[in-house]
Amino acid sequence: MALLGFTLPDMPEESIPQLHEDLDDISDRKMMDLFRRYTAWCGYTGVEVTLAEIEEQAADALLRKHEAFDLIRSWSEQEGPASGRRVAVAKAEKYTSPDVQDMLEDHAVKKAKRKLLQTLLTNYERELNAVSRELTRRGQLAPADRRGTTKFGA
């Protein structure tokens, strides 16, 4: 997929990996595979968060525009703001419009989607960092400490 000249990442074909409780039991090859998979999911989910933020902002802007037009229309249908109508009542009336109610619901759904995606991204990044730390730790082991062990073999 492309947007504004950027090629956006496709959803990774492999599922989100489950991080093993004891990273010492995972081979180097499998650790690198976990690292690769978490990196792909972080990249994809990060873009999805951004797209969800854009959708949420667009829904919010449309809602505010519609609310403003409803408020102006409400005042002009009466005798204008100087008629003694309270601003609070006029603002409250705009929420009775089915269009505004639909837009409020759409905005709430888009906001919830963005928040959920942000939480997923945070979780994926946490898992990626754990794998990265384990790979770094293993890289600091002396070669003699790694030779012949089943834990760190391919």
Secondary structure by P-SEA (a helix, b strand, c coil): cccccccccccccccbbbbbcccccccaaaaaaaaaaaaaaaaaaaaaaaaaaaaaaaaaaaaaaaaaaaaaaaaaacccccccccaaaaaaaaaacaaaaaaaaaaaaaaaaaaaaaaaaaaaaaaaaaaaaaaaaaaacccccccccccccc
